[in-house]
Amino acid sequence: DLMSDATPLFLPSPNRVNSVGLNREKYIINPAATSPLALQMFTFIGSMFGIALRTKYTLSLDLPSLVWKQVLGEPVDHGDLEAVDHLCLQALDVLRKATREDFEDMTGETFTTILSDGSRVELMEGGTAVPVTFANRHEFVEAVVKTRLHESEAQARAIRKGFNDVVPLGMLSLFSWREVERLVCGNSSIDVDALRRHTTYNGGLSATSPVVKMLFKALKSFTTEERQLFLRFVWGRNRLPSNDSDWTQHFVINTLHSSSNDPDANDKLLPVAHTCFFTIDLPSYTSYDILRSKVLYSIVNCQAIDTDFNPNASAISAWMDD
């Protein structure tokens, strides 16, 4: 998973780390990942972008405008930095608007700044020895913004190269970065109605079966994050295809029955997902509240998505709720 600690390529955005501002779910390029091997990996990621666009098998990536714009060669600005590091822009704004009297309390700053990976860099040659004064504070603010906006420029160029190797980027000149993101990653908001349109039913179920109606009602009530967890649970992804024509596989709902004679046995079961087949085995729950709680428990607590072919996994016993 690229959006994790499994690789050194991406980091949680400062907004996520500090729990402030917008886009707390976003990851940004690690500015420290500049080794030849890391740049080769970024180039490969760019190739994956192109493959995802061509094959319509979208990637589960959450990257901000700052990354997409640089990959596509679009200009970046203050808004892109604020979208991932609100505290940085807030502090710079306070400094920029400070009166001479207020500035007297802001001492000790030099022409250096801290990047997203926590490393400190000079904003000019010898910047460590150059103090920030009331007279040069605007120069300092602009230098910080410029440095932070372009802290991962080399990595973005590597992604761009890999992307261009598969899809000539000139072909995308008519698309905005948001549109390209949707083509590569799908729509981040899970459209429950779209999922319903691309659902088939087995085991005597239909679109009007009570348990099916309860499931889609529960999905409608979920937050965006919970819907993404559900999609990951049943499909190993966190986004749906961008358009109806892009669907190559339908969501399948099967019936899951308990072998017990206990009349409440089905309510004690948890649903079973088969991510390779975009399928869920759904017990015939007797109420909406039970179904919602069981599905939520499953999507939050089950992170394994590679056990479909495990001969030691028992479809029912592994999911019995004691």
FENCOR-V454662 format. One record per pair of residues at least 12 apart in sequence whose C-alpha atoms are under 7 Angstrom apart, sorted by sequence separation. I is the first residue (numbers start at 1). GAP is how many residues later the second one is. D is the distance in whole Angstrom. If there is no record, write none. Layout:
((I	GAP	D) (I	GAP	D))
This chain:
((111	12	5) (271	12	6) (13	13	6) (111	13	7) (12	14	6) (13	14	5) (66	14	5) (269	14	7) (12	15	4) (13	15	6) (65	15	6) (66	15	7) (112	15	6) (11	16	5) (12	16	6) (111	16	5) (112	16	6) (10	17	6) (11	17	5) (110	17	7) (111	17	6) (266	17	6) (10	18	5) (11	18	6) (110	18	6) (266	18	6) (267	18	5) (10	19	5) (11	19	6) (110	19	7) (111	19	6) (266	19	6) (267	19	7) (9	20	6) (10	20	5) (110	20	5) (111	20	6) (123	20	6) (9	21	5) (110	21	4) (111	21	6) (123	21	7) (109	22	6) (110	22	5) (109	23	6) (267	23	7) (3	24	7) (9	24	6) (270	24	6) (271	24	7) (8	25	7) (256	25	5) (252	26	6) (253	26	6) (254	26	6) (255	26	5) (256	26	5) (257	26	6) (192	27	7) (251	27	5) (252	27	5) (253	27	5) (254	27	5) (255	27	5) (256	27	4) (192	28	6) (251	28	6) (252	28	6) (253	28	6) (254	28	6) (255	28	6) (270	28	7) (111	29	6) (253	29	7) (275	30	6) (103	31	7) (113	31	6) (115	33	6) (100	34	7) (190	34	7) (274	34	6) (27	35	6) (28	35	6) (189	35	6) (26	36	5) (27	36	5) (25	37	7) (26	37	5) (190	37	6) (26	38	6) (190	38	7) (234	39	5) (236	39	6) (233	40	6) (234	40	6) (235	40	4) (96	41	6) (234	41	5) (235	41	7) (96	42	6) (233	42	7) (235	43	5) (234	44	5) (96	45	7) (234	45	6) (234	46	6) (92	49	6) (190	49	6) (270	49	5) (190	50	6) (200	50	7) (269	50	6) (270	50	6) (188	51	6) (199	51	5) (200	51	6) (201	51	6) (202	51	6) (203	51	6) (269	51	5) (270	51	7) (187	52	6) (198	52	5) (199	52	5) (200	52	5) (201	52	5) (202	52	5) (203	52	5) (268	52	6) (269	52	6) (186	53	6) (187	53	6) (198	53	6) (199	53	6) (200	53	7) (201	53	6) (202	53	7) (268	53	5) (186	54	6) (187	54	7) (186	55	5) (187	55	6) (186	56	5) (3	58	7) (183	59	7) (23	60	6) (182	60	6) (22	61	6) (23	61	6) (21	65	6) (20	66	7) (233	66	6) (81	68	6) (15	69	5) (230	69	5) (236	69	6) (14	70	6) (15	70	5) (229	70	6) (13	71	6) (14	71	5) (15	71	6) (229	71	7) (211	73	6) (211	74	6) (214	74	6) (218	74	6) (31	85	7) (32	85	7) (71	85	5) (31	86	6) (70	86	6) (71	86	6) (30	87	6) (71	88	6) (72	88	7) (67	89	7) (71	89	5) (14	102	7) (69	108	6) (68	109	6) (42	113	6) (46	113	4) (50	113	5) (45	114	6) (46	114	6) (49	114	6) (43	115	5) (46	115	7) (47	115	4) (51	115	7) (39	116	6) (42	116	6) (43	116	5) (46	116	4) (47	116	5) (50	116	5) (42	117	5) (45	117	7) (46	117	4) (50	117	5) (43	118	6) (44	118	6) (47	118	7) (39	119	6) (43	119	4) (47	119	6) (31	120	6) (31	121	5) (30	122	7) (29	123	6) (61	124	6) (59	125	6) (60	125	6) (58	126	5) (59	126	5) (58	127	5) (58	128	6) (53	130	6) (53	131	5) (52	132	5) (49	135	6) (60	177	6) (60	178	6) (60	179	7) (58	183	7) (56	190	6))
